Amino acid sequence: MAPGVSPCACKGVRRCLVCEKLKRKEHLEANEPKIVHRFLYDPETGLAVCKDAAAASFPSFPFPGVFLRDDFVSEEEEEMLISAMDQDVWNESQSGRRKQDFGPKVNFKKRKVRVGGFSGLPALSRELVLRMQREPSLSGFQPVEQCNLDYHPQRGSAIDPHLDDSWLWGERLVTVNMLSSTTLTMSLEQGLPELGLAEEVHVAVRLPRRSLVVLYGEARHRWKHAIRREDVQERRVCSTYRELSAEFLPGGQQAELGAQLVNIALSFQGTPI
C-alpha cells in the first residue's frame, strides 16, 4: 500500500474490519453500556412486540410506516440482477460497504443538485419500477436515484443509524433486499416517553431474501434505520430507490428541475456515476 493511502473508505467515527485492525480496540468501543429496549416488528399486525424482559410490561405498540412484500423478485431475477451489477465497478464506501450510484450529484449542505453526468436508472430496473408502481403503497412512485450497496461479513459491513435527507428525497424509501436475509434496526435514542420508555428503543424489522421494504411516515422521518454488522451473515446486496420531495414536484419551487430529473431517471439508460 502506498504511503498515505487509506486501506478503506471509512471516515470519522465509521469503521470496518479492515481499518479496525489498524486501530486500538479501546478507541472503537463505548465506555459505558447503555440500556436499550428491544422490540420485533410483526408485519402481519403492524405491531412492535417486546423482545426482552426489561420491557415486558410493554408487550407491543403500533409501528406505522413499514410495508414488506416477500418474494418481490424471483430467484432467476435475483441472479440476473446481481450478475449485471457485478459487471459494473463497485466503489469502496464507508463501514465496509461497496456501492454503485445511479442518480444526480448532490451537495446536501449547500442544497445544490447537478444534473450533468446523470444518465438515468439502469435498464434492468425498468421492470422492477413498473412492479413497484403496481403496489398500492407505491402508487405514483417515480424514483430518481438508485443506490446499490454490497455488504459482506468479511469486511464488517454495516450502516450506522441515520435519517435519509428530506430536502431532496421524498416520502417513500424503497429497498429490494437480495442474496441473504438481514435485519433492519429502527431506533429512537430519546425513547418513547408516551409508553414510559425513557431509554433508547430498537425495533427489529426482518428483511427476507428477495423482499421489498418501504419506509414512510414515522418510520421514514422519526425513526433512524441501520444495518448492524452482526446482522450481515452472508453477502448481501440491496438496491434502494428514492423519489423527489414536494419542492421538486409539480407546484414546488424547483418543479422544472424535478421534471428534468424524472425524465432522465426513467429513461433507464443509466450507468454508475
N, C-alpha and C positions, 0 to 999 in steps of 0.2 A: 504494500500500500504506500502511495506517495506521501511524503510529509505534509501534514496539514489537511489531508483529505479525510473526511468523516467516514466511518465504516457503515453508516446507515443514514437515514433521513430524519432521525429524531431531533427535535429542538425543544428548548425549555425544559419542562418537567417530564416530557414524554420519554418513554423508554421501550426498548425491545430487548430480546435475549442477546442480540449482537452487542449493543452498547453496554448492557449491564455487566458483561464480562470484563469491561474496562473500567467499571465504577465500583466503588466500595458499597457493599450491601447496605451499610448503615445510612447512606445518603439516599437510598431509594425507598425506604420504608418509613411509615409514620411512627412516631414515638409512642403514641397513646392509641390503644384500640378504642373504637367508638361503638356505641350501641346502634344497631340497625334492625328495624322491624321488617321482616321479610314476608312477602305475600306471593301467591302464584295466580296468574290470570287464567280464568276459565272462559274460553271462547264461547262455550255453549250458553252460559248465563250472563256473560259480561261483568262478572264479579271478580274482585281480587280476594283470594281466600288465604287465610292465615297459614303460614308455614312453620312457625316456631312458637314455643311455649311463652315467650316474652310478650306476645301479643294475643294470647289465647282468648282474652276477654273481648277481642275484636275479630270474630271469625271471618267476616267478609265485609266488603263495601263496594259500591258500584265503581267501575273503572271504565269510563266512556272514552271514545276516541281511538279505538283499535278495531280494525277489520282484518280477518285472516281468511285466506282461501287456500285450502290444501290442494296439492297436485295442480298448480296453476300451469306448469309446463310438464310435458311428458318426459320420460327417460330419454327418448330419441332427441327431443328438442334440447334438453339439457346438454347432451353430448355434443350436438351440433353447435350450440352457443359457446360452450367452453372451448371447443376446438377452434372456432373463429377468433375468440378473444386471445387465445394463446399464439395465434399467428401474428397478432399485433404486439408492440412493445409494451411491457409492463414497467411503469416507472416506480422507483422506490418512493414510499410515502412514510409518514411518521408511525410510530408504535408498531413497527414490524409488518406494516401492510404494503401492498403494491397497488397501483391504481392506473386506470385509463379514464380520461375525461373527454366527454363529448358535450361541449357547452361553450358559452361565451366567456371571455376573460373578464373577471370581475374584481374590482377593488372595493371591498365591503366597507373599509374605513372611510374612504373618500366618496363612497356611493357612486361609483362610475362603472359602466358596462361598455366593453369594447367588442364590437361585432366581428372585426377583422380576424380571420383565421378560423372562424366558426363555420363549419360546413354541414352541420345537422347531426341528427342521431344516426347510428349505424343502420344499414339496410336491414339487418336481421331483426331489428326491433319493431319494424312496421307491424307485423302480425301481433306481437305482444301488446303494443299500444292499442291496436284495434280491440283486442280481447279485454284489456283493462277498461276501455270505454264502454263495454257492454255490462260491466258490473254496476249495479245501482249506486253504490257508494262512490263511483268514479265517473259519473255522468259528466260530460263536458271536459274531461281531463285532457289537457294539451301540454305535455311535457316539453320543456325547452332545454333541459340538461339531463344527461345520463352519466352516472359515475359508476364504473366497475371497480370493485375492490376485491383484492385477493388476500385472504387470511391463511396463515399456516402455523401450526403449533411449534415447528422448529424455529420460527422467527419470533415466537412470543407475541403474535399479532393480537391486537386489541384496538378499541377506540374508546376514549375517555367519555364520561358523561358530558353531554352537551345539548344545547338547543340549536336547531338549524336557524340560519338567518331568516327574518321575516320581512325585511325591506324588499328584497328581490323575489324570494321564494314564497309561494302561496300556501294555501291551507293544507294541501294533502302531500304527504311524503310517501312515496310508493317504492317498495323494495321487493325484488324477486331473489329468494334465497336458494342457492344451488350447491351441489356436491356433498353437503353434510348438513345435519340439523345443528341448531345452536340455540342460544337463549338471549333475547334482547332484555336488558335490565333497565327498567324505568325507575327513576329516583327523584325524591324530593328531600333536599338537605334540611329544609325547615320543618319537615314532618307534616302531620295532619292534626293540628290543634283541635279542629272541629270533631275529631274522633278521640281526642285525648292522647294522641301520639306526638309527643314533643320532639322525639329524636328522629333521625333520618329514616325514611321509608323506602323500601325497594319492592317493586312488583316485577316478577319474572314472567316474560312473555315467551313461550316456547315457539320457535320457528322450525317447523318440519322442513326437510329437504324438498326442494321444488315448490315451496309455498310462496304465496304473495302476502305481504303485510302492508297495511295502510295506516298511517298515523295522522290524526286530525284532531281538532278541538283541543281539549285539555291535554291529551297525550302528545300533541304537537307543540303547544305553546307553554304549558305549565310544567310538565314532567320532562326532565332530561332523559336521554336514552344513551345506552352504551352497550358494547360487546366486551365482556370481560375475557381476559386471557384464558382463564380456566374453562371457559365455555367454547373454546376452539379446540376440538379434539382431533380433527382431520382438516385437510384443505377445504376451505370454504370460499366460494366466490359469490358475491352479491352484486346486483345491478340496482341502483337507486335512481329514481326518476323524480324530477322536481318541476312543478308548474310555476307560473308567474303570480306575483301578488297583485292586489287590486290596482296599485299605482300604474301597472303596465298593461292593464286590461282596458277594453273599450270604456271610455269615460274617465279614465285615470290620467294623471299628469303626463305620463310617459307612454301613452297608448300607442303612439306611432312606432316607437322603438320596440314595444312589446309585440306588435303585429309583425314587425320585421323578424324578430327572434323566432316567433312561432312558425312563420313561413320557412325560414331556414331549417329549423329543427325538424319539421315534419316533411321535409324533402327526402329524409332518410338517405342522405348521400355522405354521411359524416365519416371522418377519420379522427383518431385521438389527437388532442391538442397538447 
